[in-house]
Amino acid sequence: MNSTDLNSANYFRNLLVAIAAMILTIVLFFSLRAQNSDVSLKAVAAAALPLDLAIANPQPTVMEFYADWCTSCQSMAADNLALQQQYAGKINFVMLNVDNNKWLPEVEKFGVDGIPHFVFLGSDNAVLGSAIGAIPRNILTENLESMLANLPLPNIRVNSGEVSTFSAPRPADTSNPRDHA
C-alpha cells in the first residue's frame, strides 16, 4: 500500500466518523427535545393557588419551592400540572419561586435549602413533612392520597419540630482560646 492509498483510507475513515458523529448528534438533539415537556413552570404556577388562599381554606396543601432555571423542577412540570388538575378541589397546590424575594420569609420558615422543595401541610396547616428533589409522580401521588386519608406520608422527611438536646462541653478556663488542654 502506498502513501496515496493510505491517505485516501484515512480520509474515508475520518469522513465516516464525522458523518456518524453528526447523525448521533442530531438523533440525540431530537430525542431530548421529544422528552422535554411542553408544560412550563409558568403554566404550573399560573394554575396553582395563591398561598394566602390555600392557607385560608380547610384543604391540605402542597407547596413547591422552585426556580425557573431548575431542571428538576422543569422535568416535573407536566406531572405536577396533571396532579393539580386531578386533585382540584381536594388539595391546594401552591408554587413559590425562590428567586422572588417576596417568598423569603417562607423560604426561611420552611428551611428551604434545595429545590425543588415540597412542603406538605395538613388541613390545619400543620407541616406533615417535606421532600427535597425531583419526586416521581407515583411517589407524589402516594403522598397526596395519604394526605386525603389523614395517614402518615410515605417516603418523606417528617418535620416533627422535636430535636435532641445537646450541650457542647466547654473548658473550665476560656480566657485563652489557644489553650486546648
TORNU-369899 format. One record per residue: residue number from 1; residue in one letter; x, y, z of N, C-alpha, C in turn. Coordinates in Angstrom, 3 decimals. Example, Ala and Ser with C-alpha at 12.3 -4.5 7.8 and 13.67 -1.06 7.14 Angstrom:
+-----+----+----------+----------+----------+----------+----------+----------+----------+----------+----------+
!   i ! aa !     n_px !     n_py !     n_pz !    ca_px !    ca_py !    ca_pz !     c_px !     c_py !     c_pz !
+-----+----+----------+----------+----------+----------+----------+----------+----------+----------+----------+
!   1 !  A !   13.190 !   -5.690 !    7.800 !   12.300 !   -4.500 !    7.800 !   13.200 !   -3.300 !    7.800 !
!   2 !  S !   12.850 !   -2.250 !    7.080 !   13.670 !   -1.060 !    7.140 !   12.900 !    0.030 !    7.870 !
+-----+----+----------+----------+----------+----------+----------+----------+----------+----------+----------+
end
This chain:
+-----+----+----------+----------+----------+----------+----------+----------+----------+----------+----------+
!   i ! aa !     n_px !     n_py !     n_pz !    ca_px !    ca_py !    ca_pz !     c_px !     c_py !     c_pz !
+-----+----+----------+----------+----------+----------+----------+----------+----------+----------+----------+
!   1 !  M !    0.850 !   -1.170 !    0.000 !    0.000 !    0.000 !    0.000 !    0.898 !    1.235 !    0.000 !
!   2 !  N !    0.666 !    2.137 !   -0.945 !    1.495 !    3.333 !   -0.996 !    0.866 !    4.447 !   -0.156 !
!   3 !  S !    1.562 !    5.562 !   -0.041 !    1.111 !    6.653 !    0.841 !   -0.171 !    7.300 !    0.335 !
!   4 !  T !   -0.411 !    7.303 !   -0.984 !   -1.640 !    7.874 !   -1.514 !   -2.847 !    7.033 !   -1.105 !
!   5 !  D !   -2.680 !    5.705 !   -1.171 !   -3.766 !    4.819 !   -0.750 !   -4.020 !    4.953 !    0.751 !
!   6 !  L !   -2.956 !    5.081 !    1.519 !   -3.080 !    5.221 !    2.972 !   -3.776 !    6.529 !    3.326 !
!   7 !  N !   -3.452 !    7.625 !    2.653 !   -4.110 !    8.911 !    2.888 !   -5.584 !    8.849 !    2.506 !
!   8 !  S !   -5.912 !    8.159 !    1.407 !   -7.305 !    8.009 !    0.984 !   -8.091 !    7.205 !    2.009 !
!   9 !  A !   -7.492 !    6.142 !    2.543 !   -8.162 !    5.307 !    3.548 !   -8.404 !    6.107 !    4.817 !
!  10 !  N !   -7.409 !    6.880 !    5.257 !   -7.574 !    7.724 !    6.458 !   -8.646 !    8.787 !    6.235 !
!  11 !  Y !   -8.647 !    9.393 !    5.047 !   -9.647 !   10.413 !    4.739 !  -11.050 !    9.807 !    4.775 !
!  12 !  F !  -11.211 !    8.635 !    4.147 !  -12.512 !    7.971 !    4.113 !  -12.966 !    7.584 !    5.522 !
!  13 !  R !  -12.044 !    7.044 !    6.337 !  -12.380 !    6.668 !    7.710 !  -12.786 !    7.899 !    8.511 !
!  14 !  N !  -12.033 !    8.989 !    8.405 !  -12.362 !   10.222 !    9.125 !  -13.696 !   10.810 !    8.678 !
!  15 !  L !  -13.981 !   10.698 !    7.384 !  -15.256 !   11.182 !    6.867 !  -16.417 !   10.364 !    7.441 !
!  16 !  L !  -16.270 !    9.061 !    7.523 !  -17.303 !    8.200 !    8.097 !  -17.516 !    8.510 !    9.585 !
!  17 !  V !  -16.458 !    8.725 !   10.316 !  -16.557 !    9.067 !   11.741 !  -17.280 !   10.410 !   11.901 !
!  18 !  A !  -16.962 !   11.375 !   11.082 !  -17.606 !   12.684 !   11.176 !  -19.097 !   12.585 !   10.837 !
!  19 !  I !  -19.450 !   11.823 !    9.835 !  -20.860 !   11.652 !    9.469 !  -21.610 !   10.939 !   10.589 !
!  20 !  A !  -21.024 !    9.891 !   11.140 !  -21.660 !    9.167 !   12.248 !  -21.853 !   10.089 !   13.455 !
!  21 !  A !  -20.870 !   10.911 !   13.749 !  -20.980 !   11.838 !   14.880 !  -22.102 !   12.847 !   14.643 !
!  22 !  M !  -22.221 !   13.349 !   13.418 !  -23.293 !   14.298 !   13.115 !  -24.661 !   13.627 !   13.242 !
!  23 !  I !  -24.786 !   12.409 !   12.761 !  -26.066 !   11.692 !   12.851 !  -26.424 !   11.451 !   14.315 !
!  24 !  L !  -25.471 !   11.010 !   15.114 !  -25.732 !   10.786 !   16.541 !  -26.113 !   12.080 !   17.250 !
!  25 !  T !  -25.473 !   13.166 !   16.893 !  -25.798 !   14.457 !   17.499 !  -27.227 !   14.864 !   17.162 !
!  26 !  I !  -27.611 !   14.689 !   15.930 !  -28.965 !   15.047 !   15.511 !  -29.994 !   14.165 !   16.212 !
!  27 !  V !  -29.739 !   12.872 !   16.281 !  -30.664 !   11.954 !   16.957 !  -30.782 !   12.327 !   18.435 !
!  28 !  L !  -29.669 !   12.586 !   19.072 !  -29.681 !   12.966 !   20.492 !  -30.441 !   14.269 !   20.698 !
!  29 !  F !  -30.218 !   15.253 !   19.844 !  -30.906 !   16.537 !   19.951 !  -32.420 !   16.354 !   19.878 !
!  30 !  F !  -32.893 !   15.608 !   18.879 !  -34.333 !   15.442 !   18.711 !  -34.941 !   14.543 !   19.789 !
!  31 !  S !  -34.187 !   13.570 !   20.277 !  -34.741 !   12.726 !   21.345 !  -34.869 !   13.516 !   22.643 !
!  32 !  L !  -33.927 !   14.399 !   22.929 !  -34.036 !   15.239 !   24.126 !  -35.178 !   16.240 !   23.991 !
!  33 !  R !  -35.371 !   16.772 !   22.814 !  -36.496 !   17.696 !   22.607 !  -37.827 !   16.981 !   22.772 !
!  34 !  A !  -37.897 !   15.739 !   22.333 !  -39.141 !   14.971 !   22.456 !  -39.432 !   14.650 !   23.913 !
!  35 !  Q !  -38.386 !   14.467 !   24.729 !  -38.576 !   14.158 !   26.143 !  -39.013 !   15.377 !   26.938 !
!  36 !  N !  -38.588 !   16.552 !   26.516 !  -38.952 !   17.761 !   27.250 !  -40.437 !   18.013 !   27.115 !
!  37 !  S !  -41.019 !   18.391 !   28.213 !  -42.452 !   18.635 !   28.252 !  -42.767 !   19.984 !   27.641 !
!  38 !  D !  -43.957 !   20.074 !   27.063 !  -44.422 !   21.357 !   26.562 !  -44.984 !   22.206 !   27.688 !
!  39 !  V !  -45.143 !   21.611 !   28.873 !  -45.683 !   22.325 !   30.025 !  -44.550 !   23.090 !   30.696 !
!  40 !  S !  -44.745 !   24.379 !   30.881 !  -43.721 !   25.200 !   31.518 !  -44.046 !   25.384 !   32.999 !
!  41 !  L !  -43.033 !   25.767 !   33.749 !  -43.243 !   26.072 !   35.162 !  -44.180 !   27.254 !   35.331 !
!  42 !  K !  -44.157 !   28.174 !   34.386 !  -45.067 !   29.316 !   34.450 !  -46.524 !   28.853 !   34.364 !
!  43 !  A !  -46.784 !   27.847 !   33.536 !  -48.147 !   27.303 !   33.419 !  -48.569 !   26.614 !   34.710 !
!  44 !  V !  -47.640 !   25.887 !   35.328 !  -47.944 !   25.208 !   36.589 !  -48.206 !   26.245 !   37.677 !
!  45 !  A !  -47.370 !   27.275 !   37.719 !  -47.537 !   28.333 !   38.725 !  -48.844 !   29.093 !   38.498 !
!  46 !  A !  -49.208 !   29.320 !   37.238 !  -50.448 !   30.039 !   36.949 !  -51.672 !   29.230 !   37.379 !
!  47 !  A !  -51.582 !   27.915 !   37.297 !  -52.702 !   27.056 !   37.690 !  -52.765 !   26.853 !   39.201 !
!  48 !  A !  -51.678 !   27.155 !   39.890 !  -51.618 !   26.946 !   41.342 !  -52.422 !   28.018 !   42.076 !
!  49 !  L !  -52.736 !   27.713 !   43.318 !  -53.496 !   28.616 !   44.171 !  -52.537 !   29.592 !   44.864 !
!  50 !  P !  -52.905 !   30.839 !   45.031 !  -52.068 !   31.751 !   45.811 !  -51.949 !   31.248 !   47.262 !
!  51 !  L !  -50.813 !   31.488 !   47.873 !  -50.545 !   30.978 !   49.221 !  -51.600 !   31.415 !   50.225 !
!  52 !  D !  -51.996 !   32.698 !   50.210 !  -52.972 !   33.175 !   51.207 !  -54.316 !   32.463 !   51.073 !
!  53 !  L !  -54.738 !   32.145 !   49.851 !  -55.992 !   31.410 !   49.666 !  -55.869 !   29.958 !   50.115 !
!  54 !  A !  -54.722 !   29.365 !   49.863 !  -54.512 !   27.976 !   50.277 !  -54.512 !   27.849 !   51.791 !
!  55 !  I !  -53.863 !   28.775 !   52.458 !  -53.785 !   28.740 !   53.923 !  -55.160 !   29.013 !   54.539 !
!  56 !  A !  -55.990 !   29.786 !   53.867 !  -57.291 !   30.183 !   54.417 !  -58.370 !   29.111 !   54.273 !
!  57 !  N !  -58.172 !   28.111 !   53.422 !  -59.221 !   27.101 !   53.272 !  -58.828 !   25.810 !   53.992 !
!  58 !  P !  -59.797 !   24.944 !   54.270 !  -59.535 !   23.771 !   55.105 !  -58.993 !   22.545 !   54.367 !
!  59 !  Q !  -58.490 !   22.716 !   53.159 !  -57.947 !   21.579 !   52.417 !  -56.457 !   21.426 !   52.700 !
!  60 !  P !  -55.930 !   20.202 !   52.575 !  -54.476 !   20.032 !   52.678 !  -53.788 !   20.803 !   51.552 !
!  61 !  T !  -52.539 !   21.142 !   51.772 !  -51.801 !   21.966 !   50.815 !  -50.436 !   21.361 !   50.520 !
!  62 !  V !  -50.048 !   21.416 !   49.262 !  -48.693 !   21.064 !   48.840 !  -48.054 !   22.340 !   48.326 !
!  63 !  M !  -46.968 !   22.754 !   48.970 !  -46.200 !   23.915 !   48.499 !  -44.946 !   23.402 !   47.804 !
!  64 !  E !  -44.700 !   23.920 !   46.625 !  -43.458 !   23.601 !   45.927 !  -42.639 !   24.871 !   45.803 !
!  65 !  F !  -41.445 !   24.838 !   46.358 !  -40.482 !   25.918 !   46.166 !  -39.668 !   25.523 !   44.935 !
!  66 !  Y !  -39.620 !   26.419 !   43.959 !  -38.999 !   26.110 !   42.676 !  -38.250 !   27.332 !   42.151 !
!  67 !  A !  -37.564 !   27.144 !   41.031 !  -36.956 !   28.244 !   40.279 !  -37.074 !   27.903 !   38.803 !
!  68 !  D !  -37.205 !   28.924 !   37.984 !  -37.359 !   28.710 !   36.545 !  -36.146 !   28.007 !   35.941 !
!  69 !  W !  -34.959 !   28.204 !   36.507 !  -33.737 !   27.624 !   35.971 !  -33.497 !   26.192 !   36.462 !
!  70 !  C !  -34.315 !   25.709 !   37.363 !  -34.137 !   24.381 !   37.967 !  -34.586 !   23.289 !   37.000 !
!  71 !  T !  -33.650 !   22.482 !   36.526 !  -34.001 !   21.440 !   35.554 !  -34.866 !   20.347 !   36.180 !
!  72 !  S !  -34.666 !   20.039 !   37.451 !  -35.525 !   19.054 !   38.114 !  -36.955 !   19.572 !   38.207 !
!  73 !  C !  -37.083 !   20.861 !   38.521 !  -38.415 !   21.471 !   38.588 !  -39.087 !   21.415 !   37.221 !
!  74 !  Q !  -38.327 !   21.726 !   36.180 !  -38.862 !   21.713 !   34.823 !  -39.293 !   20.311 !   34.419 !
!  75 !  S !  -38.505 !   19.307 !   34.815 !  -38.824 !   17.931 !   34.420 !  -40.107 !   17.433 !   35.078 !
!  76 !  M !  -40.494 !   18.022 !   36.208 !  -41.695 !   17.603 !   36.924 !  -42.926 !   18.424 !   36.540 !
!  77 !  A !  -42.765 !   19.451 !   35.737 !  -43.845 !   20.395 !   35.457 !  -45.106 !   19.720 !   34.913 !
!  78 !  A !  -44.968 !   18.860 !   33.933 !  -46.147 !   18.226 !   33.325 !  -46.878 !   17.349 !   34.338 !
!  79 !  D !  -46.127 !   16.555 !   35.095 !  -46.756 !   15.707 !   36.112 !  -47.431 !   16.547 !   37.191 !
!  80 !  N !  -46.778 !   17.612 !   37.614 !  -47.363 !   18.454 !   38.662 !  -48.645 !   19.141 !   38.191 !
!  81 !  L !  -48.655 !   19.584 !   36.953 !  -49.871 !   20.205 !   36.422 !  -50.996 !   19.170 !   36.333 !
!  82 !  A !  -50.677 !   17.966 !   35.891 !  -51.684 !   16.905 !   35.810 !  -52.228 !   16.568 !   37.199 !
!  83 !  L !  -51.350 !   16.523 !   38.208 !  -51.804 !   16.238 !   39.578 !  -52.652 !   17.386 !   40.124 !
!  84 !  Q !  -52.283 !   18.625 !   39.791 !  -53.109 !   19.769 !   40.209 !  -54.520 !   19.622 !   39.657 !
!  85 !  Q !  -54.620 !   19.226 !   38.401 !  -55.933 !   19.065 !   37.775 !  -56.680 !   17.872 !   38.360 !
!  86 !  Q !  -55.973 !   16.785 !   38.614 !  -56.597 !   15.578 !   39.153 !  -57.143 !   15.790 !   40.565 !
!  87 !  Y !  -56.417 !   16.549 !   41.395 !  -56.807 !   16.751 !   42.787 !  -57.445 !   18.113 !   43.040 !
!  88 !  A !  -57.855 !   18.791 !   41.987 !  -58.500 !   20.101 !   42.134 !  -59.731 !   19.969 !   43.024 !
!  89 !  G !  -59.866 !   20.899 !   43.959 !  -60.998 !   20.882 !   44.872 !  -60.787 !   20.001 !   46.090 !
!  90 !  K !  -59.694 !   19.223 !   46.103 !  -59.396 !   18.339 !   47.239 !  -58.110 !   18.745 !   47.949 !
!  91 !  I !  -57.110 !   19.161 !   47.159 !  -55.796 !   19.535 !   47.690 !  -55.380 !   20.844 !   47.031 !
!  92 !  N !  -54.863 !   21.763 !   47.842 !  -54.321 !   23.016 !   47.323 !  -52.897 !   22.776 !   46.821 !
!  93 !  F !  -52.575 !   23.371 !   45.693 !  -51.214 !   23.343 !   45.173 !  -50.725 !   24.781 !   45.095 !
!  94 !  V !  -49.572 !   25.035 !   45.707 !  -49.001 !   26.373 !   45.761 !  -47.585 !   26.307 !   45.183 !
!  95 !  M !  -47.248 !   27.234 !   44.319 !  -45.913 !   27.319 !   43.725 !  -45.253 !   28.607 !   44.193 !
!  96 !  L !  -44.085 !   28.489 !   44.830 !  -43.360 !   29.651 !   45.326 !  -41.981 !   29.684 !   44.681 !
!  97 !  N !  -41.739 !   30.709 !   43.883 !  -40.473 !   30.856 !   43.171 !  -39.429 !   31.431 !   44.126 !
!  98 !  V !  -38.370 !   30.676 !   44.390 !  -37.349 !   31.107 !   45.345 !  -36.558 !   32.317 !   44.861 !
!  99 !  D !  -36.641 !   32.623 !   43.580 !  -35.954 !   33.807 !   43.057 !  -36.750 !   35.085 !   43.304 !
! 100 !  N !  -37.959 !   34.956 !   43.831 !  -38.782 !   36.109 !   44.160 !  -38.615 !   36.400 !   45.653 !
! 101 !  N !  -38.025 !   37.539 !   45.981 !  -37.763 !   37.891 !   47.383 !  -39.031 !   37.951 !   48.228 !
! 102 !  K !  -40.176 !   38.056 !   47.589 !  -41.441 !   38.071 !   48.312 !  -41.595 !   36.819 !   49.175 !
! 103 !  W !  -41.009 !   35.692 !   48.726 !  -41.177 !   34.415 !   49.429 !  -40.042 !   34.116 !   50.401 !
! 104 !  L !  -39.154 !   35.068 !   50.623 !  -38.034 !   34.850 !   51.536 !  -38.482 !   34.423 !   52.937 !
! 105 !  P !  -39.534 !   35.031 !   53.519 !  -39.969 !   34.548 !   54.843 !  -40.386 !   33.074 !   54.828 !
! 106 !  E !  -41.041 !   32.627 !   53.766 !  -41.454 !   31.226 !   53.671 !  -40.246 !   30.323 !   53.436 !
! 107 !  V !  -39.290 !   30.795 !   52.640 !  -38.065 !   30.032 !   52.402 !  -37.361 !   29.778 !   53.735 !
! 108 !  E !  -37.274 !   30.813 !   54.560 !  -36.629 !   30.670 !   55.864 !  -37.474 !   29.833 !   56.814 !
! 109 !  K !  -38.758 !   30.078 !   56.848 !  -39.657 !   29.358 !   57.754 !  -39.619 !   27.849 !   57.521 !
! 110 !  F !  -39.584 !   27.432 !   56.263 !  -39.633 !   26.018 !   55.943 !  -38.259 !   25.425 !   55.652 !
! 111 !  G !  -37.191 !   26.187 !   55.903 !  -35.825 !   25.670 !   55.778 !  -35.478 !   25.191 !   54.381 !
! 112 !  V !  -35.873 !   25.949 !   53.385 !  -35.596 !   25.555 !   52.005 !  -34.106 !   25.735 !   51.733 !
! 113 !  D !  -33.445 !   24.616 !   51.462 !  -32.011 !   24.672 !   51.165 !  -31.669 !   23.931 !   49.881 !
! 114 !  G !  -32.682 !   23.551 !   49.146 !  -32.510 !   22.905 !   47.857 !  -33.849 !   22.925 !   47.147 !
! 115 !  I !  -33.821 !   22.861 !   45.818 !  -35.072 !   22.863 !   45.069 !  -35.047 !   21.749 !   44.038 !
! 116 !  P !  -36.197 !   21.224 !   43.687 !  -37.491 !   21.539 !   44.256 !  -37.587 !   21.082 !   45.707 !
! 117 !  H !  -38.311 !   21.854 !   46.482 !  -38.527 !   21.559 !   47.900 !  -40.040 !   21.560 !   48.111 !
! 118 !  F !  -40.564 !   20.430 !   48.518 !  -42.002 !   20.281 !   48.733 !  -42.296 !   20.296 !   50.224 !
! 119 !  V !  -43.327 !   21.039 !   50.605 !  -43.811 !   21.050 !   51.983 !  -45.268 !   20.618 !   51.935 !
! 120 !  F !  -45.585 !   19.606 !   52.727 !  -46.934 !   19.061 !   52.777 !  -47.601 !   19.537 !   54.062 !
! 121 !  L !  -48.719 !   20.237 !   53.917 !  -49.452 !   20.775 !   55.060 !  -50.798 !   20.071 !   55.176 !
! 122 !  G !  -51.181 !   19.761 !   56.402 !  -52.487 !   19.180 !   56.637 !  -53.577 !   20.220 !   56.506 !
! 123 !  S !  -54.817 !   19.815 !   56.666 !  -55.940 !   20.743 !   56.538 !  -55.909 !   21.815 !   57.625 !
! 124 !  D !  -55.162 !   21.551 !   58.715 !  -54.995 !   22.543 !   59.786 !  -53.732 !   23.381 !   59.589 !
! 125 !  N !  -53.083 !   23.258 !   58.433 !  -51.846 !   23.957 !   58.067 !  -50.628 !   23.508 !   58.867 !
! 126 !  A !  -50.737 !   22.391 !   59.586 !  -49.576 !   21.830 !   60.277 !  -48.706 !   21.107 !   59.252 !
! 127 !  V !  -47.396 !   21.220 !   59.416 !  -46.470 !   20.565 !   58.498 !  -46.522 !   19.053 !   58.729 !
! 128 !  L !  -46.854 !   18.333 !   57.676 !  -46.875 !   16.876 !   57.728 !  -45.521 !   16.295 !   57.352 !
! 129 !  G !  -44.768 !   17.025 !   56.557 !  -43.449 !   16.578 !   56.131 !  -42.978 !   17.386 !   54.947 !
! 130 !  S !  -41.774 !   17.081 !   54.507 !  -41.223 !   17.777 !   53.351 !  -40.333 !   16.817 !   52.574 !
! 131 !  A !  -40.053 !   17.186 !   51.354 !  -39.188 !   16.394 !   50.491 !  -38.408 !   17.335 !   49.596 !
! 132 !  I !  -37.176 !   16.976 !   49.344 !  -36.312 !   17.793 !   48.500 !  -35.890 !   16.967 !   47.297 !
! 133 !  G !  -35.939 !   17.581 !   46.135 !  -35.521 !   16.919 !   44.910 !  -36.699 !   16.490 !   44.075 !
! 134 !  A !  -36.397 !   16.008 !   42.889 !  -37.440 !   15.543 !   41.980 !  -38.118 !   14.318 !   42.584 !
! 135 !  I !  -39.430 !   14.336 !   42.587 !  -40.212 !   13.232 !   43.132 !  -40.952 !   12.572 !   41.979 !
! 136 !  P !  -40.798 !   11.266 !   41.819 !  -41.558 !   10.582 !   40.762 !  -43.060 !   10.745 !   41.003 !
! 137 !  R !  -43.811 !   10.778 !   39.931 !  -45.255 !   11.018 !   40.025 !  -45.949 !   10.017 !   40.942 !
! 138 !  N !  -45.569 !    8.741 !   40.878 !  -46.239 !    7.737 !   41.710 !  -45.980 !    7.977 !   43.198 !
! 139 !  I !  -44.797 !    8.451 !   43.556 !  -44.486 !    8.742 !   44.962 !  -45.282 !    9.959 !   45.414 !
! 140 !  L !  -45.335 !   10.975 !   44.568 !  -46.105 !   12.175 !   44.903 !  -47.590 !   11.831 !   45.043 !
! 141 !  T !  -48.087 !   10.970 !   44.177 !  -49.487 !   10.541 !   44.261 !  -49.752 !    9.798 !   45.569 !
! 142 !  E !  -48.821 !    8.945 !   45.987 !  -48.974 !    8.244 !   47.275 !  -49.070 !    9.252 !   48.417 !
! 143 !  N !  -48.245 !   10.281 !   48.384 !  -48.294 !   11.314 !   49.427 !  -49.634 !   12.041 !   49.406 !
! 144 !  L !  -50.128 !   12.371 !   48.221 !  -51.400 !   13.074 !   48.112 !  -52.552 !   12.217 !   48.631 !
! 145 !  E !  -52.557 !   10.958 !   48.262 !  -53.605 !   10.053 !   48.738 !  -53.539 !    9.901 !   50.260 !
! 146 !  S !  -52.334 !    9.835 !   50.809 !  -52.180 !    9.741 !   52.262 !  -52.664 !   11.011 !   52.946 !
! 147 !  M !  -52.404 !   12.154 !   52.334 !  -52.900 !   13.415 !   52.896 !  -54.419 !   13.400 !   52.980 !
! 148 !  L !  -55.061 !   12.950 !   51.911 !  -56.524 !   12.915 !   51.883 !  -57.093 !   11.930 !   52.898 !
! 149 !  A !  -56.358 !   10.853 !   53.173 !  -56.821 !    9.829 !   54.106 !  -56.367 !   10.106 !   55.542 !
! 150 !  N !  -55.708 !   11.241 !   55.755 !  -55.164 !   11.583 !   57.075 !  -54.226 !   10.511 !   57.615 !
! 151 !  L !  -53.393 !    9.967 !   56.727 !  -52.406 !    8.961 !   57.096 !  -51.013 !    9.577 !   57.032 !
! 152 !  P !  -50.039 !    8.985 !   57.738 !  -48.656 !    9.482 !   57.618 !  -48.188 !    9.390 !   56.166 !
! 153 !  L !  -47.407 !   10.360 !   55.778 !  -46.942 !   10.412 !   54.392 !  -45.750 !    9.477 !   54.192 !
! 154 !  P !  -45.798 !    8.634 !   53.165 !  -44.669 !    7.733 !   52.901 !  -43.527 !    8.459 !   52.190 !
! 155 !  N !  -42.336 !    7.982 !   52.384 !  -41.155 !    8.421 !   51.620 !  -40.829 !    9.901 !   51.721 !
! 156 !  I !  -41.030 !   10.485 !   52.888 !  -40.653 !   11.884 !   53.061 !  -39.984 !   12.057 !   54.411 !
! 157 !  R !  -39.354 !   13.196 !   54.571 !  -38.759 !   13.555 !   55.850 !  -39.852 !   14.210 !   56.678 !
! 158 !  V !  -40.080 !   13.712 !   57.874 !  -41.116 !   14.267 !   58.738 !  -40.505 !   15.376 !   59.578 !
! 159 !  N !  -41.162 !   16.512 !   59.594 !  -40.726 !   17.647 !   60.401 !  -41.573 !   17.696 !   61.660 !
! 160 !  S !  -41.124 !   17.032 !   62.712 !  -41.923 !   16.989 !   63.932 !  -41.651 !   18.189 !   64.819 !
! 161 !  G !  -40.566 !   18.898 !   64.577 !  -40.218 !   20.030 !   65.422 !  -39.436 !   19.621 !   66.659 !
! 162 !  E !  -39.299 !   18.332 !   66.898 !  -38.557 !   17.860 !   68.053 !  -37.092 !   17.705 !   67.677 !
! 163 !  V !  -36.232 !   18.090 !   68.579 !  -34.803 !   17.942 !   68.365 !  -34.180 !   17.359 !   69.615 !
! 164 !  S !  -33.045 !   16.718 !   69.455 !  -32.310 !   16.202 !   70.608 !  -31.598 !   17.353 !   71.286 !
! 165 !  T !  -31.545 !   17.313 !   72.599 !  -30.814 !   18.364 !   73.318 !  -29.334 !   18.024 !   73.289 !
! 166 !  F !  -28.523 !   19.040 !   73.185 !  -27.083 !   18.854 !   73.124 !  -26.409 !   20.063 !   73.739 !
! 167 !  S !  -25.513 !   19.809 !   74.638 !  -24.697 !   20.881 !   75.215 !  -23.244 !   20.568 !   74.932 !
! 168 !  A !  -22.610 !   21.460 !   74.240 !  -21.199 !   21.248 !   73.930 !  -20.370 !   21.453 !   75.196 !
! 169 !  P !  -19.451 !   20.532 !   75.491 !  -18.610 !   20.724 !   76.675 !  -17.709 !   21.933 !   76.490 !
! 170 !  R !  -17.562 !   22.693 !   77.527 !  -16.723 !   23.888 !   77.478 !  -15.585 !   23.728 !   78.472 !
! 171 !  P !  -14.398 !   24.161 !   78.098 !  -13.280 !   24.086 !   79.049 !  -13.521 !   25.029 !   80.231 !
! 172 !  A !  -12.942 !   24.681 !   81.350 !  -13.132 !   25.477 !   82.567 !  -12.630 !   26.897 !   82.386 !
! 173 !  D !  -11.441 !   27.069 !   81.808 !  -10.866 !   28.402 !   81.629 !  -10.857 !   28.732 !   80.140 !
! 174 !  T !  -11.681 !   29.687 !   79.723 !  -11.746 !   30.053 !   78.317 !  -11.064 !   31.381 !   78.034 !
! 175 !  S !  -10.150 !   31.788 !   78.936 !   -9.509 !   33.072 !   78.765 !   -8.543 !   33.101 !   77.580 !
! 176 !  N !   -7.928 !   31.966 !   77.256 !   -7.010 !   31.922 !   76.135 !   -7.554 !   30.901 !   75.110 !
! 177 !  P !   -8.061 !   31.363 !   73.975 !   -8.672 !   30.448 !   73.026 !   -7.695 !   29.437 !   72.429 !
! 178 !  R !   -6.385 !   29.674 !   72.588 !   -5.411 !   28.728 !   72.045 !   -5.126 !   27.587 !   72.988 !
! 179 !  D !   -5.618 !   27.655 !   74.231 !   -5.455 !   26.564 !   75.175 !   -6.466 !   25.490 !   74.863 !
! 180 !  H !   -5.981 !   24.317 !   74.597 !   -6.874 !   23.213 !   74.271 !   -6.807 !   22.125 !   75.327 !
! 181 !  A !   -6.190 !   22.396 !   76.430 !   -5.996 !   21.372 !   77.458 !   -7.257 !   21.165 !   78.272 !
+-----+----+----------+----------+----------+----------+----------+----------+----------+----------+----------+
end
